[in-house]
Amino acid sequence: MSAHRPGGPNWLREPADPNVLVDHLWSQTAVKADGVLSVGGVPLPELVREHGSPAYVLDEADFRARAGAFRDAFAAYDVYYAGKAFLSTTVARWLEEEGLSLDVCSGGELTVAERAGFPMAKVGFHGNNKTLGELERAVELGVGRIIVDSFHEIERLAAVTTELGRTTGVMVRVTAGVEAHTHEYIATAHEDQKFGFSIASGDALEAVRRVHAAPGLRLLGLHSHIGSQIFDTSGFEVAARRVLALHARVGEELGVEMPEMDLGGGFGIAYTTQDDPSDPSRLATEITTIVEHECRALGVAEPRLSIEPGRAIVGPAMCTVYEVGTVKEVALDGGARRSYVSVDGGMSDNIRTALYDADYSATIASRDSGASPTLSRVVGKHCEAGDIVVKDEFLPGDVRPGDLVAVPGTGAYCRSMASNYNHALRPPVIGVRDGKTFTVLRRETVADLLATDVGVS
């Protein structure tokens, strides 16, 4: 890398060769040969010819490898995959085969798990406002644990279990007052937000009392989650200390030894060269050490722990491929220039840049180029100035219509948050493995788009 060029962020460095992949940003099977990017042994130009663009490309081998790495590193834990990051029946079956558990946070996600035949005993149901119907269905199916988030929900769930004559496992979501170093909207353990019962106010202890006293509710333990896209374990140390202190207090005051505890996770991935995520083994060692130390200090037995890697499994396992439609160059302050590369997708398939000011990377995927690196911005086709896919990247200066551009790290929260804005059709998710493609989710059609429009004759 050479020096920073004016016009981009301070962390972005101009590469000597804009054709070269930054390997740690991509799934494990991604390679470039003569400028053509292949994933899972499939050249992306061939994939686009068969399936069209834009398309999400899911690397099965990479997904399974990351799932297995967390399973093995946290062998003494239950590892819960975040269904909200990306879920389909295919993915649910992979998770079962790899020995992971599954978090869902809506009736729709629960239905996908059910349709895939995922074992309900390994499902956790999250959410701050589960409907009566969702709770009933979760209890009927025998979901392994329901994470309660309010006093109203405790009452509602107790009524459901009484009516159905069933017992369900319950965890109490608590807020530990920890400020995770992440975007405000994905930091979830500070006091002023919608999730959980506050430990500091005493609400968390009262929630535990009510769950313990309620017929049909089996108290499993406490659940803490400090946020998402987290790169180190320092926040977990503070959270674990406060959550385990409450765990010990429950034992003292109620005479109850809760068997489980969930410390969340939300581990970060590399979207750009500024990101340096920890590997699962290091995370497991550090978090286990924290818990062991705190349990010894409190004189309590270690509960059965669970962890939620969040985006760290599916995020790097997927990229998105687009076709370039137009290119224009604009002048910036100080004499710098930026190339605006417009592609055939945008905020309808990746809202995270607009929603969270998220950073992404990109590469030309269809050919080699001898042109010099040019500061570029990859933008979508929607009628919004904020329709940006990649804010800052160095691409070859000769990018032209018809080129393919690929964006790594789009496995989490891109397809799951995709929309029909401007009546766009959501792209397919195409799985790749050993030189072959298979459809995970098909591309939407105009018929899909009009299916809910009752005015269509």
N, C-alpha and C positions, 0 to 999 in steps of 0.2 A: 504494500500500500504506500502511496505517496502522501504528500501533505494535504491538509484540508483545503478545499476550494471555496471561496466566498459564495454565499447563496444557499448552502445547505447547513444542516445542524453540525455542531462541533464534533460529534462522534463520527460523522460520515467522512471516510477517507477515499480519495480517488484511487481506484485500482490501477495497477500497471496494465492489466488485461481484463476488460469488462466481460469477456466470455467465460472466465473461470468461475466454477461453482465454489461458494464458501460452504464446505462440506457439512459443517455442524448445523447449518440452517435447514438441511434437507433430510428427507427420509433415507434410510440406510442403503437402499438399492438405487438411489438417484445417481446417475453418471452422465457425463457429456462426452460425445465423440464427434469430432468435426463440427462442433457447435450444436449438435442435435441432443436434446435432453431426453434421456430414457428413464423410466421409473418401473421397477418390477420387470425389467427386461423388455418393456414396451416403449418404442420411440413415440414421443408425444405427437409428432405430426401424423403418425399412423393412427393413433388413438383419436385425434380430432377428425381425420377423414372418416373413421368408422362411426364415431359418436357425436360429432359436432362440437362447437364451442359456444360459450364457455363450458367447462366441465371441471368438476372436482375429481381429483385422481387419488384414490385411497390405496396405499401400499400395504397389502395384507401382511407380508412378512415383517415389515417394520412395526405395524400395530401389534402383532403377536409377540415380537421381541420385546417391545416396551412393556406390554402387559406382563410378560414373564419375568422381566427384570424387577418390576415392583413386587410381584408375587414372591420371588425368591429372596429379595432383599428384606422384605417385611414378612418373612415366613412365620413369625410368631403373631402376626396381626391378621385381621380381616381387611382386605384391600377392596374398597368400593369404587367402581368406575362411575364417573359422572355422566349419567344419561343425558343431562342437558347440554353437554358439550357436543355430542353427536350420537344419535341412537337410531338403529334400524334393526330389523329382525336378524339380518346377517351379523351385525356387530354383536348383538346379544348372544347369538350362538357361539361366536368366537370367544366371548367373555366366559361363557360356561365351560368351554373346552380348555381355556387357560386357567381355570380355577379361581376366577375373580367373583366378587359380589357386585351388586348394581344399585346405585342410587337413582331414584326417580323423584320428580317433584310435580307431577301432574297426572290426571287420569289418563291422558293420552300416552304419556311415557309408560305408565303401568300397563296399558293395553298392548303396546308394542312388546314389552317383556313377556306378557301372557301369551301373545300370538306366537312368539318365538319359542315358547316352551321353557322359558328360563325358570329355574327353581325359585318359587316365591319365598322360601325360607331364607334366601340369600339376597332379598330385596329390602332396601331401606326407603321409606317414603318421607321426603322432605316437603317443606312449603310452609309459608306463614299464614295461609288462608285456604286450607283444604276444604272443599265443599263437603256437605253431608253425604252426597252420593259417592264422592271419592273415598271418604273414610269407610263407608259401608262396603264398597267394592274391595278395598284393601283388606278389611277384616275377613270378608267372605273368602278371598283368595288365600288367606293365611300368610300375608306379608310378614317377613321376619321381624321388622321393627318399624315403628312409626315415630318420627321425631316431632314431638309436640312443641308448639311455638307460642301458645297463648293460653290464658286461663279458660277462655271460651272454647278453645279446641279440646282441652282436657275434659270439660263437661260434655261436649259434643261426642267425643270418642267414647267416654264412659257410657253414655246413653246408647250408642250404637252397639257396643259389646254386650250390654245388658239385654237389648232387644233381640240380638242374634244369638244370645247364649254362648258367646265365644270369649276367649281371652287373647289379648294381643300384647306383644312386647313393645315397650315404650322407652324412648330416650328423651331427655329433657334438654332442649337447645338453650345454651347459656351464652351470655356475652361477657367476655373476660376483661373488657376495657383496654384492649391492646390495639394500638395503631399500627396496622401493617403498612409497610412502605410500598404502596401500590395505588392505583387510581381510586379516587373517592368512592366511585360506584361499585367497586369490587372489593372494598375493605369492609369486612362484615363483623368485626368484634368490638368496635368502638360503641359507646353508649347511645349516641344519637342516630339510630337507624332502626329499621323495621324488624330485624331478626332477633329472636331469642329473649330469654329472661335475664335481667341484670343480676349479676352476683353481688355487686356493690350495694344495690338497693334492698336486697333481701328477697326480691321476687323469685329468684332461682330456687332458693331453699323452700319457699312456700309452694312453688310448683312441684317440687319433689314430694313434699308432704301430701299434696292433693293426689298426685299420681299413685303414691303408695297406698293411700286410703281408698282409692276408687275401685269398685268391683269391676272385674274384667280387664284391668290394666296391670301388666306385670312390669315392674320397674327394672329396667336393665342398667341404666346409668346416665351419665352426662355426655352431652355432645357440644363441642366447641369448634368454631371455624373462624379463623382470623382474617381470611381474605383469599385472594387469587393472584396468580402470577407473582409468587413469592420465591425469592432466590436463596434465602438462608434460613436458619432455624432459630435465630435470636428471638423472634416474636413468639415462637412456640415455647421457649423457656419460660417467659413471663406468663403466658396463657396456661401452661401446664401447672405451674406453681399455684395459680389462683383456682383452677378447676379442681386440682387434686386436694387443695385445702377444703373446698366445698365438699368433695367426695368424702374426706375424713370427717367433716362436721356432720354429714348425714349419718355416718356410722355411729358417731357419738350420741347424737340427739335422738335419732329414730331407731337405733339398734339395727340398722340395715346395712349390709355389706353389698353394695351394688357390684354386679359381676363384670360390667363392661364400661368402657370409656372410648369416645371417639374424639380425636384431637384435630380432625379436619385434615387439611393439606394444602390444596391449591397451589401446587408447585409450578414454578415458572418454566417456560421454554424459550429457546432462542429464536426470536423473530428477525433480529438484525445482529450485526457484529458487536453492538454494545451489550448484548445479553450473554450472561455466563451461568447457565443453570447447573445445579449440582446433580450428580448421578444418584440413582436410587440407593446404592449401597452406603454412600456417605450420609444421605438423609436419614436412612434407617439407623445407622450407628449413632448419629448425633441425637436424634429424637429418643431412641431407646435409653441412651445415657441420661438424658434429661429426666425421663420418667422414673428410672431406677433411683436416681439421686433424690428426687422429691419424695418418692414413696418411702425411702429409708429415713429421710428427715422427719416425715410425718408419722412413721411407725405403722404404716398401713400396707396390706398386701397389694401387689400390682394387679389391677383389673385386666381383663382381656381387652386388648387395644385394637382399634380399627383406625384406618387411615384412608384419606380420599385424595388421590393424586391430582384430581381435576383434569385440566387440559393436557397434562404431561404425557398421557398415553396416546390420545388420538391427534393432538395438535400437530406434532411434527410428522405424523404418518400420512398427511394429506397435503397436496398442493392444488392450486387452481390454474388452469391453462386458459388463456384468452387469445383472441385474434385482434391484431391492431387494425383500426379503421382509419384514423387520421393522426397526423403529427403536426404540431405547430411549435414555433419557438417564440418565447417572450423575453423581454428585457427586464432585468431585476435592478434594484438599487446597487450602486457601486460598479456598474458596468458588467456585472455577471449576467448570464443568460440561462434560461431553463427550457427544456424541451417538454411539451405536454403531449404525452402518448395516450391517445384515447382508445379504449378497448371495448369489446362487445358485451361487457358486464358492468359491474360497479356496485353501488351501495345496496342493490337488491340481492346480491350474492355475498357481499362482505360489508356489513354495516359498522364493523368495529372501528374503522378509521374515523368515521364521522361521529360515532357514539362515544368512543373512549379516547380519541386522539391517538389511536394505536399506530405503531410503526410496523411496516412490513418491508420485505426485500423483493427483488425481482431479477429475472434473467431472460435474455432472448433464448427461446427453446427450439427454434427451427433451423438455424443456420449459424455458421461462423461469420465473424466480422473482423475486418482489419481497421475499422474506424476507431478514432480516439474516444475515450470515455466522455460522455456528456451528462451534466446534471439534468436529471429527468424527473418527471412526476407522472405516474400512471393513474389515469382518471377514467371514470366510467362514462356511460352514454345517457345518464339520467339528467333531468332538467333541474339540477341543483349545483350551485357552485361548490358545495361541500362534498360532492360525489367524487371522492378520492379513494383509490385503492392503495397506492404506495406514494407516500408524501415526498420522499427523497430517495433517489437511487441513481447510481451511475450506470447508464446503458450506452451501448455503442452509438456514435453520432449519426449513423446511417439507418436507424430504425425506420421502417417504412410500412405502409399498409400491406396487410397480408402476412406479416411476421407473427409468430406466436410468442407471447410473453407468459412466463410461468411465475407464480407467486408461492413461496413455500410457507409452511406453518399455518395452513388454513383449515386444519381438521376440526378445531374447536370453535364453536359458536359462530361459524360462518354459514354452513348449510342450515344449522338448527335455528338461526335467527334470520334466515333469508325471507324475502317478501316478494309480493307481486307489484311493488311500487312501479308506477307508470305502466301497469299491466304487463310487466316483464314476466317471462316464463322462467321458473326456477330451474337451474341447471341440474344435470344428472350427477350422481356419484358413481364413478366407474372404478371398480376394483381392478388391481393389477397384481399378477403373481406369475412368476416363471414364464414370462413372455406372452402371457394371455390376458385378455380383459374379460370382465364380467360385470353386469349391471347390479349395483347395490340399490340405488334409487333411480328410476328412469326419469328422463327429462319431461317436464310438464308440457302439455299440449294446449292448443287453443280451446279444445273441448274441456279440459280441466279448468281453464280460466273462466269459461262461461257457464260451468256446471251449476254454480250457485246463483246465477243471474236469472231470476224468475221471469224477467221481461223478455227473455230470448224465446222466440216461438219455436 
